[in-house]
Amino acid sequence: MDGDYIVRATAAEGSIRAFAVTSRNLVEEARRRHNTSPVATAALGRLLSAGAMMGAMMKGEKDVLTLRVQGDGPIGGITVTANSHADVKGLAMNPKVLLHARSDGKLDVAGAVGRGTLTVIRDIGLKEPYSGQIDLVSGEIAEDLTYYYALSEQTPSSVALGVLMNRENTVRQAGGFIIQLMPEAKEDVIGRLEKRLGEIKSVTSLLDAGKNPEAILSDVLGEFGLEILDRSPTRFFCDCSRERVKKALVSVGKEELKDMIASGEPAQVSCHFCNENYQFEAEDLEEILKMLEK
């Protein structure tokens, strides 16, 4: 399959379930749209990759997942939303944050995020969306999601996420995996899986070696009778539109609209998630005002 995609798999006779994603294109699209610094690209890219896989886990056609990392670090916060088709979009509050690399040469995502919380919201069409929140354990995103699954969903999981940058600050590789133990997993399977996960250097090294999602899961779960169930595309996709932005302008109220019209300048409105810019001329604003005055 060309482009970004997610693989869903099982192993150990169904007692392990696994997802892996290659997400270079969608992370590069996010970098391009938000003009993110390298460390912001890595932080946002990790959360986008996780969002894509977690979105693909949802069943309902209209289900929506929101991941929100809020910390006291210079990036401020990161928000990602995904649907069950693995369409994802996201933003970093301070996309231009610059930090020195860590002593091992890696981008300091934890330093950019700082201490704070991870919130996971699933809107699956019930009266109230399901929401779970944990304190960040590291700010590295993958470890925080691993902890979230253990604490909020009682699902022992291993989450690995990585983003590699080129010298000119474009995205070279991005992706990751989520491996989860089902309740029926036997003790020896759990022990062997923990040992195997401990032997994996890092998901970034697997991505850097050019491994696709199937090869990554084969590396980790090959000895457990890995069975690939399906592959599905994922992409950076925002459902904003001129019509939606127009509705948002309606909500600013009559007085503010009158001020905008009086200025004689077109109103520029940007979507936070994708940075798409919409321009409304004075006559467009007058039309919206008329709607309000009816």
Buried (B, 14 or more C-beta within 10 A) or exposed (E): EEEBBBBBBBBBBEBBBBBBBBBBBBBBBBBBBBEBBBBBBBBBBBBBBBBBBBBBBBEEEEBBBBBBBBBEBBBBBBBBBBBBBBBBBBBBBBBEBEBEEEEEEBBBBBBBBBEBBBBBBBBBEEEEBEEBBBEBBBBBBBBBBBBBBEBBEEBBBBBBBBBBBEEEEBBEBBBBBBBBBBEEBEEEBBEBBEEBEEEBEEBBEBBBEEBBBBBBBBBBBEEBEBBBEEBBBBBBBBEBEEEEBBEEBEEBEEEEBEEBBEEEEBBEBEBBBBBBEBEBEBEBBBEBBEEEEE
